[in-house]
């Protein structure tokens, strides 16, 4: 475990400019502390894959100039409206996008975890996905040549990042069961996880959630409130007021620059696990 438990700075140093980064989460369980650190250290030209429906996590990476391209099935702030930077950058053509249906994205990550180059996906033939994704192809089913089926390429990220509930002292992790974090970890070259709490192996075995063995984990960052301002179900709710502040600030370049200065480069932020806690305090 000592080799896996890293400071947030050391963990983010594992992410290289120009690499393929996968993130999970939406308005809950987004790895926001890790994302803010990516911005602080000036990472850029990342090809970002949003595993599942993305939200403020992806939008912040776009607005801060970290993301060069985005592979996604949906990006929305839900009841707070459109993701402002995502929408603006796609409308002006300054961000490359690779759109998926939810099943094709999940299947592509599954193929990456299985170590196969592509995977068949039903429901794509006859849709515009086959037009806008030239890397999606149609083949004959080798077991029934009368049937045509779409195939999509595997996704194998260089790095996966997600937020989880717990890690134990042996490096195992308990994640939210709906986030597909285990498959994402298996598909990726390295996996960086922020967690709310470090516990004993005995405590981890009693915890509910999706267990990810230490073999699939590269770095663990102890980051209480690491999903803030998104929620961590069972621990804390979404900060609606902070999200509204983000949306309002993102209406203009000057407003967003001030948001970044105050909430990401704020002068009294602390290192490591107190990073997200201090952001929460700044928002009050």
N, C-alpha and C positions, 0 to 999 in steps of 0.2 A: 504493500500500500504506500510506503514512503515514496516510492518512485512515481506513483500515480497522483498523489495529492500535491498539487502545485498551487502557487499563487496565480491570481488571474493574469498577471503580466506574463509569467512564464508559460502559462497555457496558451495564451493568444500568440506568443512568439512562435508557436508550432504552425500557425496558419501563414502561408506564404502568399505574397502578391501574385495575382494571375491564376490562382488555383481554383479548384471546383469545390465550393462550400455548400453543404446541405444543412438547412435549419428546419426545426419543427416548431409547433406551437402556433397559436393564433391570438385571440383575445384572452387565452389562458395558456399557461405553461410555456410562454415564449422565453428563450434564453436571453433576456434583455440585458443583464449585467455583462454577459460575454459580448453581445452586440455593441454595447456602449464602449467596451474596451477596444474592440476592433476599430471603432471610429477614433478613439483617443490616440492610438498608435499609428494611425494613418494608413491602414490597409486599403488597397485599391485594386481595381481590375479583377474583382472576384466574379466568377460565374456562380450565381446563387441559385440553388434548387430549393424550392419550398415544398417540403413533404407534408401534404395535407393542405387545407385551406389556410393561407397566410393572412397576416393582418399588419399591425403596427411594426412587427419584427422586420418584415421585408421592406415596408415603406420607409422606415428609418434608414436602412442600409442604402436604399435608392437615394433618398434625399441628401444623405451625407456623402454621396459620391463613392461609396465603397463597391457597389454592384455595377459590373460592366454589362451583365445580362441576367435574365431571370427566367427560370423554368418553373412553371406553376400550373395549378388547376384553378385557383381562385385567390384573389387578393382583395380584401374588403375590410372595413372597420365596423361592419355590422350595423348596429343601431346608430353609430356615429357617422355613417355615410361612406362615401368613396374614400379609398386610400389616396390622399392628395398627390403625393410625389409619384406614385405608380401611375396614376391617371395622366398627370401632366407629362411625364417623360414618354409614355407611350403615344400620347396625342402628338407630341412634337417630334417623335421618331428618334429621340436621343438614347433610348434604351432598347436593346435587342430582347425579344421575348420568344419563348418556346412554350406554347400552351398545350396542356394536357386535359383530358377528361380525368376525373378522380380515379376511376379504375385503371387507366393506363399508367398514371403516375405511380400508384401503389404497386402495380405489377412490375413496372420497370425497376423499382427499388428491390422488389422480391427477386427479380432476375439477377441483379447485382449481388445480392446476398447468396444466391445459389451458384454464382460463378459461371452463368451461362450468358451468351452474347445477346440474346433477344428472347422475347416471350410472346405467345399469342394472347390477344385480348378481344373479347367479343364486344359488339355494340358500336364499333367505330366505322365499319363499312357503311357508306351512304351518308356519312356526316362530313362536315367541312374540315374535320381534323385531318382527313386524308389529303386534303388540298393544302392546308396551311403547314402541315408537318411532312415535308418531303422525305424525312427519314422513317416515316411509318410506311410499311409495305403490305401488300396483299399476297398471300401464297395459297396454294392448294393444301388442304389437310392431307398429309401423307397416309392417313388411315381411312380417309373418305374423300377421294379426289373430286367428288361432286360439290364438296363444300369449300368455299373460300373463307379465309380468316385473316384478320389484320395481325401484324406483328410489330412490336415496338422495341427499340434498343434498350439494353440494360443501362441502369444508372449506377455508376460506381464513383461516388464522391471522393475527392482527396481527403476531405475532413467533414465530419458530422458534428453539429453542435445542438445540444438540447438541454432543457432544464428538467430536473428530476427531484423527487422528494428526499431520498436518503441514499447515502453510500455507507458501507461498513468499512471497518479497518482492514479488510482484505481486498477492497476495491470493487466489490459487487454493488449494484445500484438498483434501487426501486424507483420505477418511472410510472407516469400516468398510463393506464392501460389502453387508452384510445389513441396514443400518439405514434404507434408503430416504431418506437425507439429501438427496440431490440433488432428488428430487421434492418433498420437504418445503420445501426452500429456494425452489423455483420457485413453490410454492403460497402462500408467506407474504409479507406486506408487508415484513418485514425479517428478517434472519437473523443471529443471534449465535452464533459458534462459538468454543469453547475448544479449543486444540490443545496437543499435547505439545511440539512443536518448530517453530521457524521455520527454513526452509531456502532455498536458492537455487532458482530455476526449474529448473535442470539437475537438481538432486537430486530435486525433486518429480516430474519426468518419469520418473525411474528407479524411483520408489516404486510399490509395489503397493497397490491399493485403489480406491475409487470417487472419481473426480476431480469436484470441483464448481468450475466456473469462477467467477472473481472477480465476474462480473456478478450472481451470485445471493447474494453475501455482503455484509452490511452492516458487521459488526464482528468482528474476530478478537482473541481474548484469549490471550496466551501463558500457559498454565497447566499446567506439568508436574505429573503425577499429578492432573490435573483431573477424572478419573473416579473417583478414590478416595472411598469404600472399594470401589466396584465395580471390575471388572477392565478392563484395556485389553489385549486379546489381542495377544500377541507382545511386550508391554512389562512388564506386571506383572499379578499374579493378584489375585483378590478377597481382601480381608482378612476372613476368616471370623470371627475373634475380634471385630473391630469390629462386624460385622453382628449377632453374638450380643449384644454390648453394647447396640446400638440396640434390638433386640427386647426385651431385658429391661427397659431403661429405659422403653420405650413402654407397659409394663403399667400405669403409673400416671401421672397428671398431674405429680406431684412428681418422679418419676423422669425423665420426658421433659424437664421444665423444667431439671433438672440436666444432662441430656445436651446440650441446646441451649446452655446456659451454658458448658459445658466445651469442646464440639467446634465450636460455631459462633461464639460470642462470646468465645472463649478470649482472655485478655488479651495473649498474646504472638504473636498471628497477624500475619503480614506482609502487605504489600500485593501486588497484582498477581500475577505468576507464581509467587511463593513461597507464596501462600495455601494451596494444597492440599498442598504439601510440608510446611509447618509443621503442618497438621492430622495428617498421617501421623506426624509426630514426636510429637505429643501423644498419639497412640494407643499409642505404645510404652511 
